[in-house]
């Protein structure tokens, strides 16, 4: 998905303007993906359950799980987020 590409570029050190140009996305959309990613990452690092992340962010479970997959793929956590 575009999220994976955008977050991957962010993790490599690219700036929003560069990511927007490379991915043909508006900078505000790039920033929204990155903001949501960072929020989910913070919750995961605190050991939060998926339900808590969904409740406090207003994101769907599917969206949170998508971000969790990206987090795991990039080795940013070494444990699974509790589901209950």
mmCIF file of the N, C-alpha and C atoms, coordinates in Angstrom:
data_MODEL
# 
_entry.id   MODEL 
# 
loop_
_atom_site.group_PDB 
_atom_site.id 
_atom_site.type_symbol 
_atom_site.label_atom_id 
_atom_site.label_alt_id 
_atom_site.label_comp_id 
_atom_site.label_asym_id 
_atom_site.label_entity_id 
_atom_site.label_seq_id 
_atom_site.pdbx_PDB_ins_code 
_atom_site.Cartn_x 
_atom_site.Cartn_y 
_atom_site.Cartn_z 
_atom_site.occupancy 
_atom_site.B_iso_or_equiv 
_atom_site.pdbx_formal_charge 
_atom_site.auth_seq_id 
_atom_site.auth_comp_id 
_atom_site.auth_asym_id 
_atom_site.auth_atom_id 
_atom_site.pdbx_PDB_model_num 
ATOM 1   N N  . UNK A 1 1  ? 0.840   -1.193 0.000  1.00 0.00 ? 1  UNK A N  1 
ATOM 2   C CA . UNK A 1 1  ? 0.000   0.000  0.000  1.00 0.00 ? 1  UNK A CA 1 
ATOM 3   C C  . UNK A 1 1  ? 0.879   1.249  0.000  1.00 0.00 ? 1  UNK A C  1 
ATOM 4   N N  . UNK A 1 2  ? 0.248   2.369  -0.218 1.00 0.00 ? 2  UNK A N  1 
ATOM 5   C CA . UNK A 1 2  ? 0.990   3.622  -0.177 1.00 0.00 ? 2  UNK A CA 1 
ATOM 6   C C  . UNK A 1 2  ? 1.550   3.881  1.209  1.00 0.00 ? 2  UNK A C  1 
ATOM 7   N N  . UNK A 1 3  ? 0.828   3.453  2.229  1.00 0.00 ? 3  UNK A N  1 
ATOM 8   C CA . UNK A 1 3  ? 1.311   3.659  3.600  1.00 0.00 ? 3  UNK A CA 1 
ATOM 9   C C  . UNK A 1 3  ? 2.681   3.022  3.792  1.00 0.00 ? 3  UNK A C  1 
ATOM 10  N N  . UNK A 1 4  ? 2.822   1.793  3.332  1.00 0.00 ? 4  UNK A N  1 
ATOM 11  C CA . UNK A 1 4  ? 4.099   1.082  3.497  1.00 0.00 ? 4  UNK A CA 1 
ATOM 12  C C  . UNK A 1 4  ? 5.240   1.842  2.812  1.00 0.00 ? 4  UNK A C  1 
ATOM 13  N N  . UNK A 1 5  ? 4.980   2.298  1.601  1.00 0.00 ? 5  UNK A N  1 
ATOM 14  C CA . UNK A 1 5  ? 6.008   3.014  0.857  1.00 0.00 ? 5  UNK A CA 1 
ATOM 15  C C  . UNK A 1 5  ? 6.338   4.339  1.556  1.00 0.00 ? 5  UNK A C  1 
ATOM 16  N N  . UNK A 1 6  ? 5.328   5.059  1.957  1.00 0.00 ? 6  UNK A N  1 
ATOM 17  C CA . UNK A 1 6  ? 5.530   6.352  2.609  1.00 0.00 ? 6  UNK A CA 1 
ATOM 18  C C  . UNK A 1 6  ? 6.269   6.186  3.923  1.00 0.00 ? 6  UNK A C  1 
ATOM 19  N N  . UNK A 1 7  ? 5.838   5.242  4.741  1.00 0.00 ? 7  UNK A N  1 
ATOM 20  C CA . UNK A 1 7  ? 6.489   5.023  6.035  1.00 0.00 ? 7  UNK A CA 1 
ATOM 21  C C  . UNK A 1 7  ? 7.906   4.499  5.838  1.00 0.00 ? 7  UNK A C  1 
ATOM 22  N N  . UNK A 1 8  ? 8.093   3.628  4.854  1.00 0.00 ? 8  UNK A N  1 
ATOM 23  C CA . UNK A 1 8  ? 9.432   3.129  4.557  1.00 0.00 ? 8  UNK A CA 1 
ATOM 24  C C  . UNK A 1 8  ? 10.394  4.248  4.202  1.00 0.00 ? 8  UNK A C  1 
ATOM 25  N N  . UNK A 1 9  ? 9.945   5.173  3.390  1.00 0.00 ? 9  UNK A N  1 
ATOM 26  C CA . UNK A 1 9  ? 10.784  6.323  3.025  1.00 0.00 ? 9  UNK A CA 1 
ATOM 27  C C  . UNK A 1 9  ? 11.061  7.200  4.236  1.00 0.00 ? 9  UNK A C  1 
ATOM 28  N N  . UNK A 1 10 ? 10.049  7.386  5.073  1.00 0.00 ? 10 UNK A N  1 
ATOM 29  C CA . UNK A 1 10 ? 10.214  8.168  6.305  1.00 0.00 ? 10 UNK A CA 1 
ATOM 30  C C  . UNK A 1 10 ? 11.279  7.534  7.204  1.00 0.00 ? 10 UNK A C  1 
ATOM 31  N N  . UNK A 1 11 ? 11.216  6.217  7.347  1.00 0.00 ? 11 UNK A N  1 
ATOM 32  C CA . UNK A 1 11 ? 12.179  5.520  8.204  1.00 0.00 ? 11 UNK A CA 1 
ATOM 33  C C  . UNK A 1 11 ? 13.597  5.573  7.632  1.00 0.00 ? 11 UNK A C  1 
ATOM 34  N N  . UNK A 1 12 ? 13.705  5.796  6.335  1.00 0.00 ? 12 UNK A N  1 
ATOM 35  C CA . UNK A 1 12 ? 15.020  5.949  5.701  1.00 0.00 ? 12 UNK A CA 1 
ATOM 36  C C  . UNK A 1 12 ? 15.536  7.383  5.794  1.00 0.00 ? 12 UNK A C  1 
ATOM 37  N N  . UNK A 1 13 ? 14.713  8.278  6.370  1.00 0.00 ? 13 UNK A N  1 
ATOM 38  C CA . UNK A 1 13 ? 15.173  9.636  6.586  1.00 0.00 ? 13 UNK A CA 1 
ATOM 39  C C  . UNK A 1 13 ? 14.707  10.672 5.583  1.00 0.00 ? 13 UNK A C  1 
ATOM 40  N N  . UNK A 1 14 ? 13.809  10.301 4.687  1.00 0.00 ? 14 UNK A N  1 
ATOM 41  C CA . UNK A 1 14 ? 13.292  11.268 3.721  1.00 0.00 ? 14 UNK A CA 1 
ATOM 42  C C  . UNK A 1 14 ? 12.354  12.263 4.401  1.00 0.00 ? 14 UNK A C  1 
ATOM 43  N N  . UNK A 1 15 ? 12.315  13.470 3.890  1.00 0.00 ? 15 UNK A N  1 
ATOM 44  C CA . UNK A 1 15 ? 11.421  14.511 4.392  1.00 0.00 ? 15 UNK A CA 1 
ATOM 45  C C  . UNK A 1 15 ? 10.066  14.417 3.703  1.00 0.00 ? 15 UNK A C  1 
ATOM 46  N N  . UNK A 1 16 ? 9.068   15.005 4.340  1.00 0.00 ? 16 UNK A N  1 
ATOM 47  C CA . UNK A 1 16 ? 7.703   14.973 3.800  1.00 0.00 ? 16 UNK A CA 1 
ATOM 48  C C  . UNK A 1 16 ? 7.661   15.425 2.345  1.00 0.00 ? 16 UNK A C  1 
ATOM 49  N N  . UNK A 1 17 ? 8.310   16.521 2.030  1.00 0.00 ? 17 UNK A N  1 
ATOM 50  C CA . UNK A 1 17 ? 8.267   17.039 0.657  1.00 0.00 ? 17 UNK A CA 1 
ATOM 51  C C  . UNK A 1 17 ? 8.852   16.036 -0.333 1.00 0.00 ? 17 UNK A C  1 
ATOM 52  N N  . UNK A 1 18 ? 9.923   15.349 0.059  1.00 0.00 ? 18 UNK A N  1 
ATOM 53  C CA . UNK A 1 18 ? 10.535  14.350 -0.821 1.00 0.00 ? 18 UNK A CA 1 
ATOM 54  C C  . UNK A 1 18 ? 9.611   13.147 -0.991 1.00 0.00 ? 18 UNK A C  1 
ATOM 55  N N  . UNK A 1 19 ? 9.022   12.702 0.116  1.00 0.00 ? 19 UNK A N  1 
ATOM 56  C CA . UNK A 1 19 ? 8.116   11.554 0.076  1.00 0.00 ? 19 UNK A CA 1 
ATOM 57  C C  . UNK A 1 19 ? 6.910   11.877 -0.796 1.00 0.00 ? 19 UNK A C  1 
ATOM 58  N N  . UNK A 1 20 ? 6.372   13.077 -0.641 1.00 0.00 ? 20 UNK A N  1 
ATOM 59  C CA . UNK A 1 20 ? 5.219   13.497 -1.435 1.00 0.00 ? 20 UNK A CA 1 
ATOM 60  C C  . UNK A 1 20 ? 5.552   13.473 -2.926 1.00 0.00 ? 20 UNK A C  1 
ATOM 61  N N  . UNK A 1 21 ? 6.717   13.966 -3.272 1.00 0.00 ? 21 UNK A N  1 
ATOM 62  C CA . UNK A 1 21 ? 7.126   13.992 -4.680 1.00 0.00 ? 21 UNK A CA 1 
ATOM 63  C C  . UNK A 1 21 ? 7.315   12.573 -5.216 1.00 0.00 ? 21 UNK A C  1 
ATOM 64  N N  . UNK A 1 22 ? 8.001   11.736 -4.464 1.00 0.00 ? 22 UNK A N  1 
ATOM 65  C CA . UNK A 1 22 ? 8.291   10.368 -4.906 1.00 0.00 ? 22 UNK A CA 1 
ATOM 66  C C  . UNK A 1 22 ? 7.014   9.549  -5.067 1.00 0.00 ? 22 UNK A C  1 
ATOM 67  N N  . UNK A 1 23 ? 6.071   9.724  -4.141 1.00 0.00 ? 23 UNK A N  1 
ATOM 68  C CA . UNK A 1 23 ? 4.866   8.897  -4.126 1.00 0.00 ? 23 UNK A CA 1 
ATOM 69  C C  . UNK A 1 23 ? 3.667   9.556  -4.807 1.00 0.00 ? 23 UNK A C  1 
ATOM 70  N N  . UNK A 1 24 ? 3.845   10.781 -5.289 1.00 0.00 ? 24 UNK A N  1 
ATOM 71  C CA . UNK A 1 24 ? 2.757   11.540 -5.927 1.00 0.00 ? 24 UNK A CA 1 
ATOM 72  C C  . UNK A 1 24 ? 1.559   11.700 -5.003 1.00 0.00 ? 24 UNK A C  1 
ATOM 73  N N  . UNK A 1 25 ? 1.843   12.010 -3.748 1.00 0.00 ? 25 UNK A N  1 
ATOM 74  C CA . UNK A 1 25 ? 0.812   12.285 -2.752 1.00 0.00 ? 25 UNK A CA 1 
ATOM 75  C C  . UNK A 1 25 ? 0.945   13.726 -2.282 1.00 0.00 ? 25 UNK A C  1 
ATOM 76  N N  . UNK A 1 26 ? -0.146  14.289 -1.842 1.00 0.00 ? 26 UNK A N  1 
ATOM 77  C CA . UNK A 1 26 ? -0.108  15.631 -1.265 1.00 0.00 ? 26 UNK A CA 1 
ATOM 78  C C  . UNK A 1 26 ? 0.648   15.582 0.060  1.00 0.00 ? 26 UNK A C  1 
ATOM 79  N N  . UNK A 1 27 ? 1.464   16.582 0.353  1.00 0.00 ? 27 UNK A N  1 
ATOM 80  C CA . UNK A 1 27 ? 2.225   16.584 1.608  1.00 0.00 ? 27 UNK A CA 1 
ATOM 81  C C  . UNK A 1 27 ? 1.352   16.398 2.849  1.00 0.00 ? 27 UNK A C  1 
ATOM 82  N N  . UNK A 1 28 ? 0.139   16.967 2.848  1.00 0.00 ? 28 UNK A N  1 
ATOM 83  C CA . UNK A 1 28 ? -0.714  16.817 4.026  1.00 0.00 ? 28 UNK A CA 1 
ATOM 84  C C  . UNK A 1 28 ? -1.165  15.364 4.213  1.00 0.00 ? 28 UNK A C  1 
ATOM 85  N N  . UNK A 1 29 ? -1.310  14.616 3.118  1.00 0.00 ? 29 UNK A N  1 
ATOM 86  C CA . UNK A 1 29 ? -1.650  13.198 3.234  1.00 0.00 ? 29 UNK A CA 1 
ATOM 87  C C  . UNK A 1 29 ? -0.466  12.393 3.752  1.00 0.00 ? 29 UNK A C  1 
ATOM 88  N N  . UNK A 1 30 ? 0.723   12.732 3.285  1.00 0.00 ? 30 UNK A N  1 
ATOM 89  C CA . UNK A 1 30 ? 1.935   12.077 3.791  1.00 0.00 ? 30 UNK A CA 1 
ATOM 90  C C  . UNK A 1 30 ? 2.048   12.320 5.289  1.00 0.00 ? 30 UNK A C  1 
ATOM 91  N N  . UNK A 1 31 ? 1.872   13.565 5.707  1.00 0.00 ? 31 UNK A N  1 
ATOM 92  C CA . UNK A 1 31 ? 1.962   13.891 7.131  1.00 0.00 ? 31 UNK A CA 1 
ATOM 93  C C  . UNK A 1 31 ? 0.912   13.151 7.954  1.00 0.00 ? 31 UNK A C  1 
ATOM 94  N N  . UNK A 1 32 ? -0.286  12.987 7.407  1.00 0.00 ? 32 UNK A N  1 
ATOM 95  C CA . UNK A 1 32 ? -1.348  12.271 8.133  1.00 0.00 ? 32 UNK A CA 1 
ATOM 96  C C  . UNK A 1 32 ? -0.960  10.811 8.327  1.00 0.00 ? 32 UNK A C  1 
ATOM 97  N N  . UNK A 1 33 ? -0.452  10.159 7.275  1.00 0.00 ? 33 UNK A N  1 
ATOM 98  C CA . UNK A 1 33 ? -0.004  8.771  7.406  1.00 0.00 ? 33 UNK A CA 1 
ATOM 99  C C  . UNK A 1 33 ? 1.095   8.658  8.462  1.00 0.00 ? 33 UNK A C  1 
ATOM 100 N N  . UNK A 1 34 ? 2.046   9.581  8.417  1.00 0.00 ? 34 UNK A N  1 
ATOM 101 C CA . UNK A 1 34 ? 3.174   9.523  9.354  1.00 0.00 ? 34 UNK A CA 1 
ATOM 102 C C  . UNK A 1 34 ? 2.727   9.805  10.781 1.00 0.00 ? 34 UNK A C  1 
ATOM 103 N N  . UNK A 1 35 ? 1.810   10.748 10.960 1.00 0.00 ? 35 UNK A N  1 
ATOM 104 C CA . UNK A 1 35 ? 1.293   11.065 12.293 1.00 0.00 ? 35 UNK A CA 1 
ATOM 105 C C  . UNK A 1 35 ? 0.563   9.852  12.871 1.00 0.00 ? 35 UNK A C  1 
ATOM 106 N N  . UNK A 1 36 ? -0.310  9.251  12.080 1.00 0.00 ? 36 UNK A N  1 
ATOM 107 C CA . UNK A 1 36 ? -1.042  8.067  12.548 1.00 0.00 ? 36 UNK A CA 1 
ATOM 108 C C  . UNK A 1 36 ? -0.082  6.929  12.867 1.00 0.00 ? 36 UNK A C  1 
ATOM 109 N N  . UNK A 1 37 ? 0.911   6.730  12.026 1.00 0.00 ? 37 UNK A N  1 
ATOM 110 C CA . UNK A 1 37 ? 1.912   5.692  12.256 1.00 0.00 ? 37 UNK A CA 1 
ATOM 111 C C  . UNK A 1 37 ? 2.635   5.920  13.579 1.00 0.00 ? 37 UNK A C  1 
ATOM 112 N N  . UNK A 1 38 ? 3.076   7.142  13.820 1.00 0.00 ? 38 UNK A N  1 
ATOM 113 C CA . UNK A 1 38 ? 3.810   7.457  15.053 1.00 0.00 ? 38 UNK A CA 1 
ATOM 114 C C  . UNK A 1 38 ? 2.933   7.277  16.286 1.00 0.00 ? 38 UNK A C  1 
ATOM 115 N N  . UNK A 1 39 ? 1.653   7.630  16.181 1.00 0.00 ? 39 UNK A N  1 
ATOM 116 C CA . UNK A 1 39 ? 0.734   7.445  17.304 1.00 0.00 ? 39 UNK A CA 1 
ATOM 117 C C  . UNK A 1 39 ? 0.578   5.968  17.625 1.00 0.00 ? 39 UNK A C  1 
ATOM 118 N N  . UNK A 1 40 ? 0.340   5.150  16.604 1.00 0.00 ? 40 UNK A N  1 
ATOM 119 C CA . UNK A 1 40 ? 0.200   3.710  16.827 1.00 0.00 ? 40 UNK A CA 1 
ATOM 120 C C  . UNK A 1 40 ? 1.504   3.143  17.385 1.00 0.00 ? 40 UNK A C  1 
ATOM 121 N N  . UNK A 1 41 ? 2.625   3.556  16.853 1.00 0.00 ? 41 UNK A N  1 
ATOM 122 C CA . UNK A 1 41 ? 3.920   3.085  17.338 1.00 0.00 ? 41 UNK A CA 1 
ATOM 123 C C  . UNK A 1 41 ? 4.109   3.421  18.814 1.00 0.00 ? 41 UNK A C  1 
ATOM 124 N N  . UNK A 1 42 ? 3.739   4.623  19.228 1.00 0.00 ? 42 UNK A N  1 
ATOM 125 C CA . UNK A 1 42 ? 3.845   4.998  20.639 1.00 0.00 ? 42 UNK A CA 1 
ATOM 126 C C  . UNK A 1 42 ? 2.991   4.087  21.516 1.00 0.00 ? 42 UNK A C  1 
ATOM 127 N N  . UNK A 1 43 ? 1.752   3.829  21.092 1.00 0.00 ? 43 UNK A N  1 
ATOM 128 C CA . UNK A 1 43 ? 0.885   2.938  21.859 1.00 0.00 ? 43 UNK A CA 1 
ATOM 129 C C  . UNK A 1 43 ? 1.476   1.533  21.940 1.00 0.00 ? 43 UNK A C  1 
ATOM 130 N N  . UNK A 1 44 ? 2.005   1.040  20.830 1.00 0.00 ? 44 UNK A N  1 
ATOM 131 C CA . UNK A 1 44 ? 2.590   -0.302 20.800 1.00 0.00 ? 44 UNK A CA 1 
ATOM 132 C C  . UNK A 1 44 ? 3.775   -0.385 21.757 1.00 0.00 ? 44 UNK A C  1 
ATOM 133 N N  . UNK A 1 45 ? 4.609   0.631  21.760 1.00 0.00 ? 45 UNK A N  1 
ATOM 134 C CA . UNK A 1 45 ? 5.772   0.642  22.657 1.00 0.00 ? 45 UNK A CA 1 
ATOM 135 C C  . UNK A 1 45 ? 5.358   0.666  24.120 1.00 0.00 ? 45 UNK A C  1 
ATOM 136 N N  . UNK A 1 46 ? 4.159   1.183  24.399 1.00 0.00 ? 46 UNK A N  1 
ATOM 137 C CA . UNK A 1 46 ? 3.621   1.176  25.762 1.00 0.00 ? 46 UNK A CA 1 
ATOM 138 C C  . UNK A 1 46 ? 2.949   -0.150 26.101 1.00 0.00 ? 46 UNK A C  1 
ATOM 139 N N  . UNK A 1 47 ? 2.813   -1.033 25.114 1.00 0.00 ? 47 UNK A N  1 
ATOM 140 C CA . UNK A 1 47 ? 2.181   -2.328 25.330 1.00 0.00 ? 47 UNK A CA 1 
ATOM 141 C C  . UNK A 1 47 ? 0.668   -2.289 25.278 1.00 0.00 ? 47 UNK A C  1 
ATOM 142 N N  . UNK A 1 48 ? 0.095   -1.278 24.636 1.00 0.00 ? 48 UNK A N  1 
ATOM 143 C CA . UNK A 1 48 ? -1.355  -1.120 24.573 1.00 0.00 ? 48 UNK A CA 1 
ATOM 144 C C  . UNK A 1 48 ? -2.007  -2.209 23.731 1.00 0.00 ? 48 UNK A C  1 
ATOM 145 N N  . UNK A 1 49 ? -3.206  -2.572 24.118 1.00 0.00 ? 49 UNK A N  1 
ATOM 146 C CA . UNK A 1 49 ? -4.009  -3.522 23.352 1.00 0.00 ? 49 UNK A CA 1 
ATOM 147 C C  . UNK A 1 49 ? -4.595  -2.820 22.127 1.00 0.00 ? 49 UNK A C  1 
ATOM 148 N N  . UNK A 1 50 ? -4.888  -3.617 21.107 1.00 0.00 ? 50 UNK A N  1 
ATOM 149 C CA . UNK A 1 50 ? -5.445  -3.076 19.868 1.00 0.00 ? 50 UNK A CA 1 
ATOM 150 C C  . UNK A 1 50 ? -6.718  -2.285 20.148 1.00 0.00 ? 50 UNK A C  1 
ATOM 151 N N  . UNK A 1 51 ? -7.576  -2.816 21.013 1.00 0.00 ? 51 UNK A N  1 
ATOM 152 C CA . UNK A 1 51 ? -8.838  -2.137 21.317 1.00 0.00 ? 51 UNK A CA 1 
ATOM 153 C C  . UNK A 1 51 ? -8.594  -0.750 21.904 1.00 0.00 ? 51 UNK A C  1 
ATOM 154 N N  . UNK A 1 52 ? -7.593  -0.622 22.759 1.00 0.00 ? 52 UNK A N  1 
ATOM 155 C CA . UNK A 1 52 ? -7.272  0.671  23.358 1.00 0.00 ? 52 UNK A CA 1 
ATOM 156 C C  . UNK A 1 52 ? -6.767  1.639  22.285 1.00 0.00 ? 52 UNK A C  1 
ATOM 157 N N  . UNK A 1 53 ? -5.921  1.135  21.396 1.00 0.00 ? 53 UNK A N  1 
ATOM 158 C CA . UNK A 1 53 ? -5.399  1.982  20.322 1.00 0.00 ? 53 UNK A CA 1 
ATOM 159 C C  . UNK A 1 53 ? -6.556  2.490  19.459 1.00 0.00 ? 53 UNK A C  1 
ATOM 160 N N  . UNK A 1 54 ? -7.476  1.595  19.115 1.00 0.00 ? 54 UNK A N  1 
ATOM 161 C CA . UNK A 1 54 ? -8.637  1.985  18.304 1.00 0.00 ? 54 UNK A CA 1 
ATOM 162 C C  . UNK A 1 54 ? -9.481  3.022  19.034 1.00 0.00 ? 54 UNK A C  1 
ATOM 163 N N  . UNK A 1 55 ? -9.729  2.801  20.306 1.00 0.00 ? 55 UNK A N  1 
ATOM 164 C CA . UNK A 1 55 ? -10.572 3.705  21.079 1.00 0.00 ? 55 UNK A CA 1 
ATOM 165 C C  . UNK A 1 55 ? -9.981  5.105  21.138 1.00 0.00 ? 55 UNK A C  1 
ATOM 166 N N  . UNK A 1 56 ? -8.710  5.197  21.475 1.00 0.00 ? 56 UNK A N  1 
ATOM 167 C CA . UNK A 1 56 ? -8.093  6.513  21.668 1.00 0.00 ? 56 UNK A CA 1 
ATOM 168 C C  . UNK A 1 56 ? -7.728  7.231  20.369 1.00 0.00 ? 56 UNK A C  1 
ATOM 169 N N  . UNK A 1 57 ? -7.542  6.482  19.294 1.00 0.00 ? 57 UNK A N  1 
ATOM 170 C CA . UNK A 1 57 ? -7.183  7.133  18.026 1.00 0.00 ? 57 UNK A CA 1 
ATOM 171 C C  . UNK A 1 57 ? -8.381  7.336  17.111 1.00 0.00 ? 57 UNK A C  1 
ATOM 172 N N  . UNK A 1 58 ? -9.456  6.580  17.325 1.00 0.00 ? 58 UNK A N  1 
ATOM 173 C CA . UNK A 1 58 ? -10.601 6.633  16.426 1.00 0.00 ? 58 UNK A CA 1 
ATOM 174 C C  . UNK A 1 58 ? -10.369 5.857  15.139 1.00 0.00 ? 58 UNK A C  1 
ATOM 175 N N  . UNK A 1 59 ? -9.258  5.113  15.072 1.00 0.00 ? 59 UNK A N  1 
ATOM 176 C CA . UNK A 1 59 ? -8.949  4.312  13.884 1.00 0.00 ? 59 UNK A CA 1 
ATOM 177 C C  . UNK A 1 59 ? -9.676  2.974  13.969 1.00 0.00 ? 59 UNK A C  1 
ATOM 178 N N  . UNK A 1 60 ? -9.994  2.416  12.801 1.00 0.00 ? 60 UNK A N  1 
ATOM 179 C CA . UNK A 1 60 ? -10.610 1.091  12.771 1.00 0.00 ? 60 UNK A CA 1 
ATOM 180 C C  . UNK A 1 60 ? -9.573  0.033  13.159 1.00 0.00 ? 60 UNK A C  1 
ATOM 181 N N  . UNK A 1 61 ? -10.074 -1.128 13.562 1.00 0.00 ? 61 UNK A N  1 
ATOM 182 C CA . UNK A 1 61 ? -9.162  -2.210 13.915 1.00 0.00 ? 61 UNK A CA 1 
ATOM 183 C C  . UNK A 1 61 ? -8.319  -2.613 12.711 1.00 0.00 ? 61 UNK A C  1 
ATOM 184 N N  . UNK A 1 62 ? -8.925  -2.634 11.533 1.00 0.00 ? 62 UNK A N  1 
ATOM 185 C CA . UNK A 1 62 ? -8.182  -2.990 10.322 1.00 0.00 ? 62 UNK A CA 1 
ATOM 186 C C  . UNK A 1 62 ? -7.044  -2.026 10.046 1.00 0.00 ? 62 UNK A C  1 
ATOM 187 N N  . UNK A 1 63 ? -7.282  -0.736 10.237 1.00 0.00 ? 63 UNK A N  1 
ATOM 188 C CA . UNK A 1 63 ? -6.245  0.264  10.011 1.00 0.00 ? 63 UNK A CA 1 
ATOM 189 C C  . UNK A 1 63 ? -5.126  0.125  11.035 1.00 0.00 ? 63 UNK A C  1 
ATOM 190 N N  . UNK A 1 64 ? -5.496  -0.064 12.293 1.00 0.00 ? 64 UNK A N  1 
ATOM 191 C CA . UNK A 1 64 ? -4.481  -0.255 13.335 1.00 0.00 ? 64 UNK A CA 1 
ATOM 192 C C  . UNK A 1 64 ? -3.650  -1.495 13.029 1.00 0.00 ? 64 UNK A C  1 
ATOM 193 N N  . UNK A 1 65 ? -4.311  -2.570 12.618 1.00 0.00 ? 65 UNK A N  1 
ATOM 194 C CA . UNK A 1 65 ? -3.575  -3.796 12.293 1.00 0.00 ? 65 UNK A CA 1 
ATOM 195 C C  . UNK A 1 65 ? -2.651  -3.599 11.092 1.00 0.00 ? 65 UNK A C  1 
ATOM 196 N N  . UNK A 1 66 ? -3.062  -2.757 10.153 1.00 0.00 ? 66 UNK A N  1 
ATOM 197 C CA . UNK A 1 66 ? -2.183  -2.445 9.023  1.00 0.00 ? 66 UNK A CA 1 
ATOM 198 C C  . UNK A 1 66 ? -0.920  -1.739 9.514  1.00 0.00 ? 66 UNK A C  1 
ATOM 199 N N  . UNK A 1 67 ? -1.091  -0.752 10.387 1.00 0.00 ? 67 UNK A N  1 
ATOM 200 C CA . UNK A 1 67 ? 0.075   -0.076 10.958 1.00 0.00 ? 67 UNK A CA 1 
ATOM 201 C C  . UNK A 1 67 ? 0.923   -1.037 11.793 1.00 0.00 ? 67 UNK A C  1 
ATOM 202 N N  . UNK A 1 68 ? 0.284   -1.940 12.530 1.00 0.00 ? 68 UNK A N  1 
ATOM 203 C CA . UNK A 1 68 ? 1.032   -2.919 13.319 1.00 0.00 ? 68 UNK A CA 1 
ATOM 204 C C  . UNK A 1 68 ? 1.880   -3.811 12.412 1.00 0.00 ? 68 UNK A C  1 
ATOM 205 N N  . UNK A 1 69 ? 1.333   -4.193 11.274 1.00 0.00 ? 69 UNK A N  1 
ATOM 206 C CA . UNK A 1 69 ? 2.095   -4.996 10.318 1.00 0.00 ? 69 UNK A CA 1 
ATOM 207 C C  . UNK A 1 69 ? 3.318   -4.255 9.818  1.00 0.00 ? 69 UNK A C  1 
ATOM 208 N N  . UNK A 1 70 ? 3.162   -2.988 9.530  1.00 0.00 ? 70 UNK A N  1 
ATOM 209 C CA . UNK A 1 70 ? 4.287   -2.170 9.070  1.00 0.00 ? 70 UNK A CA 1 
ATOM 210 C C  . UNK A 1 70 ? 5.331   -2.044 10.176 1.00 0.00 ? 70 UNK A C  1 
ATOM 211 N N  . UNK A 1 71 ? 4.868   -1.866 11.396 1.00 0.00 ? 71 UNK A N  1 
ATOM 212 C CA . UNK A 1 71 ? 5.775   -1.762 12.544 1.00 0.00 ? 71 UNK A CA 1 
ATOM 213 C C  . UNK A 1 71 ? 6.580   -3.044 12.698 1.00 0.00 ? 71 UNK A C  1 
ATOM 214 N N  . UNK A 1 72 ? 5.904   -4.187 12.614 1.00 0.00 ? 72 UNK A N  1 
ATOM 215 C CA . UNK A 1 72 ? 6.602   -5.479 12.744 1.00 0.00 ? 72 UNK A CA 1 
ATOM 216 C C  . UNK A 1 72 ? 7.571   -5.710 11.577 1.00 0.00 ? 72 UNK A C  1 
ATOM 217 N N  . UNK A 1 73 ? 7.113   -5.403 10.360 1.00 0.00 ? 73 UNK A N  1 
ATOM 218 C CA . UNK A 1 73 ? 7.957   -5.606 9.173  1.00 0.00 ? 73 UNK A CA 1 
ATOM 219 C C  . UNK A 1 73 ? 9.262   -4.822 9.254  1.00 0.00 ? 73 UNK A C  1 
ATOM 220 N N  . UNK A 1 74 ? 9.214   -3.694 9.919  1.00 0.00 ? 74 UNK A N  1 
ATOM 221 C CA . UNK A 1 74 ? 10.400  -2.842 10.033 1.00 0.00 ? 74 UNK A CA 1 
ATOM 222 C C  . UNK A 1 74 ? 11.179  -3.089 11.322 1.00 0.00 ? 74 UNK A C  1 
ATOM 223 N N  . UNK A 1 75 ? 10.774  -4.100 12.072 1.00 0.00 ? 75 UNK A N  1 
ATOM 224 C CA . UNK A 1 75 ? 11.503  -4.482 13.281 1.00 0.00 ? 75 UNK A CA 1 
ATOM 225 C C  . UNK A 1 75 ? 11.502  -3.425 14.364 1.00 0.00 ? 75 UNK A C  1 
ATOM 226 N N  . UNK A 1 76 ? 10.423  -2.648 14.449 1.00 0.00 ? 76 UNK A N  1 
ATOM 227 C CA . UNK A 1 76 ? 10.367  -1.573 15.422 1.00 0.00 ? 76 UNK A CA 1 
ATOM 228 C C  . UNK A 1 76 ? 9.899   -2.021 16.796 1.00 0.00 ? 76 UNK A C  1 
ATOM 229 N N  . UNK A 1 77 ? 9.356   -3.235 16.875 1.00 0.00 ? 77 UNK A N  1 
ATOM 230 C CA . UNK A 1 77 ? 8.985   -3.850 18.148 1.00 0.00 ? 77 UNK A CA 1 
ATOM 231 C C  . UNK A 1 77 ? 9.392   -5.308 18.109 1.00 0.00 ? 77 UNK A C  1 
ATOM 232 N N  . UNK A 1 78 ? 9.608   -5.866 19.263 1.00 0.00 ? 78 UNK A N  1 
ATOM 233 C CA . UNK A 1 78 ? 10.043  -7.251 19.329 1.00 0.00 ? 78 UNK A CA 1 
ATOM 234 C C  . UNK A 1 78 ? 9.012   -8.149 20.011 1.00 0.00 ? 78 UNK A C  1 
ATOM 235 N N  . UNK A 1 79 ? 7.796   -7.649 20.182 1.00 0.00 ? 79 UNK A N  1 
ATOM 236 C CA . UNK A 1 79 ? 6.742   -8.429 20.813 1.00 0.00 ? 79 UNK A CA 1 
ATOM 237 C C  . UNK A 1 79 ? 5.428   -8.176 20.073 1.00 0.00 ? 79 UNK A C  1 
ATOM 238 N N  . UNK A 1 80 ? 4.459   -9.041 20.343 1.00 0.00 ? 80 UNK A N  1 
ATOM 239 C CA . UNK A 1 80 ? 3.140   -8.865 19.737 1.00 0.00 ? 80 UNK A CA 1 
ATOM 240 C C  . UNK A 1 80 ? 2.284   -8.000 20.634 1.00 0.00 ? 80 UNK A C  1 
ATOM 241 N N  . UNK A 1 81 ? 1.480   -7.165 20.026 1.00 0.00 ? 81 UNK A N  1 
ATOM 242 C CA . UNK A 1 81 ? 0.542   -6.332 20.757 1.00 0.00 ? 81 UNK A CA 1 
ATOM 243 C C  . UNK A 1 81 ? -0.609  -7.207 21.225 1.00 0.00 ? 81 UNK A C  1 
ATOM 244 N N  . UNK A 1 82 ? -0.969  -7.125 22.513 1.00 0.00 ? 82 UNK A N  1 
ATOM 245 C CA . UNK A 1 82 ? -2.102  -7.932 22.997 1.00 0.00 ? 82 UNK A CA 1 
ATOM 246 C C  . UNK A 1 82 ? -3.371  -7.575 22.234 1.00 0.00 ? 82 UNK A C  1 
ATOM 247 N N  . UNK A 1 83 ? -4.226  -8.557 21.998 1.00 0.00 ? 83 UNK A N  1 
ATOM 248 C CA . UNK A 1 83 ? -5.473  -8.307 21.261 1.00 0.00 ? 83 UNK A CA 1 
ATOM 249 C C  . UNK A 1 83 ? -6.656  -8.155 22.186 1.00 0.00 ? 83 UNK A C  1 
ATOM 250 N N  . UNK A 1 84 ? -6.519  -8.463 23.455 1.00 0.00 ? 84 UNK A N  1 
ATOM 251 C CA . UNK A 1 84 ? -7.647  -8.334 24.386 1.00 0.00 ? 84 UNK A CA 1 
ATOM 252 C C  . UNK A 1 84 ? -7.274  -7.457 25.547 1.00 0.00 ? 84 UNK A C  1 
# 
